[in-house]
Amino acid sequence: PAQLCYCPVIRKLIPFKFLVKDKISPMAPSEEVRESIFELVKSKKFTDFHVKVQNFDFCVNDEKDCNGDYLIHLIVKEGLPLLQHLITLVRNYKADIERKNKEGLTPLMIACCQESTVLVDVS
């Protein structure tokens, strides 16, 4: 079956024979889809998260959860075990590491408050 992928970075990694050749625009996510994307990150279901983000027109720098946090803030709050996903979010989805949440904190500030020296060094 053909794969749908809208992220240009990830699309380059998919073998040509699996790509859909017609131009298809991603769908705008409904409020329910937005909430489910944040729930997937909170429950650490990252495979499903990547599928949803790629199939919908979901901008990681524009969408906040009900608490005013962006996806990058949620991942940093979980700490070192999610370092790989933090790097993926920044590299592949171009997450803004200077973005402030509702409380005015950047991901780096959150990592400092949690005394996560590895995340501080990566940021």
Salt bridges, closest charged atoms under 4 A:
GLU31 OE1 - ARG34 NH1 3.79
GLU63 OE1 - ARG34 NE 2.83
ASP65 OD2 - LYS42 NZ 3.59
ASP69 OD2 - LYS77 NZ 2.61
GLU78 OE1 - LYS44 NZ 3.07
